[in-house]
Amino acid sequence: MKILRALVGVVVGYLIYALASMLVVGMVTPREGPTAMFLGLTALLVIGGIAGFATSAIAGGMKRPAALILAGLVAMATVANLAMQLGAEPTWYKVGTLLLTTPVIVIMSFRTAE
């Protein structure tokens, strides 16, 4: 049962990350300049925090492994996206995902762990 909860936590966390990230990309990235970049990077921090918290809350006794798996999935998807130049996001947004979102997911899981 613990593994199933952890799996559901990872899936829900990734869905939160993916949907929120697409929403932010649609609102922020058409604009240019440092303000858009600041807003996008701030949104990535918040998205990582929410996804990490949701994953930890659902995963129960396996909070840390579930959050590490989620962070790994986000990082792998972002690296693949960078390598193959997929998606419409600017490069700064993809790098911001690697450097901001994935660590915040892990930090939130360690903060919420018992």
URJO-V675244 format. One record per residue. N is the residue number from 0. PHI is phi as a letter, one per 40 degrees, with the letter a starting at -180 (999 if undefined). PSI is psi in degrees with one decimal (999 if undefined). NEAR is the number of other C-alpha atoms within 12 Angstrom. Layout:
[[N PHI PSI NEAR] [N PHI PSI NEAR]]
This chain:
[[0 999 -35.3 12] [1 c -42.1 16] [2 c -38.9 17] [3 c -42.8 16] [4 c -40.4 24] [5 c -41.7 29] [6 c -45.1 27] [7 c -39.5 27] [8 c -42.2 35] [9 c -44.7 40] [10 c -45.9 28] [11 c -43.0 28] [12 c -41.1 44] [13 c -39.1 36] [14 c -41.2 24] [15 c -47.4 29] [16 d -49.6 40] [17 c -47.0 27] [18 c -44.1 17] [19 c -37.8 27] [20 c -42.8 37] [21 c -37.9 23] [22 c -44.7 19] [23 c -42.5 31] [24 d -41.8 30] [25 c -31.2 19] [26 c -36.1 18] [27 c -44.6 28] [28 c -23.1 29] [29 c -23.0 18] [30 c 156.3 18] [31 b 162.1 15] [32 h 173.4 14] [33 c -29.1 13] [34 c -44.1 14] [35 c -40.4 22] [36 c -44.3 27] [37 c -46.0 20] [38 c -40.8 22] [39 c -43.8 38] [40 c -37.1 31] [41 c -41.8 23] [42 c -37.1 31] [43 c -38.3 41] [44 c -45.3 32] [45 c -42.8 27] [46 c -44.7 36] [47 c -40.5 41] [48 c -44.0 34] [49 c -44.3 33] [50 c -42.2 44] [51 c -41.6 47] [52 c -44.9 36] [53 c -42.6 34] [54 c -45.7 44] [55 c -38.8 41] [56 c -38.7 31] [57 c -37.4 31] [58 c -19.4 35] [59 g -118.6 28] [60 c -11.1 24] [61 b 46.7 29] [62 c -51.8 37] [63 c -47.9 31] [64 c -39.1 28] [65 c -43.1 41] [66 c -36.3 48] [67 c -38.2 33] [68 c -44.6 30] [69 c -46.1 43] [70 c -39.4 38] [71 c -41.3 23] [72 c -43.6 26] [73 c -43.5 41] [74 c -44.2 30] [75 c -42.7 18] [76 c -38.6 25] [77 c -41.2 33] [78 c -41.9 23] [79 c -40.3 17] [80 c -42.7 22] [81 c -44.5 23] [82 c -39.0 14] [83 c 1.9 12] [84 f 47.5 15] [85 c 160.2 15] [86 g 165.8 20] [87 c -0.2 20] [88 c 146.4 28] [89 c 161.4 27] [90 c -37.7 24] [91 c -32.1 25] [92 c -40.5 36] [93 c -42.8 35] [94 c -38.3 26] [95 c -36.3 32] [96 c -44.1 41] [97 c -43.1 30] [98 c -18.3 23] [99 b -52.3 29] [100 c -48.7 42] [101 c -42.6 40] [102 c -35.5 29] [103 c -35.8 34] [104 d -46.9 46] [105 c -43.6 37] [106 c -43.0 27] [107 c -36.7 34] [108 c -37.0 39] [109 c -31.8 24] [110 c -36.7 18] [111 c -5.1 25] [112 c 147.5 23] [113 c 999 13]]
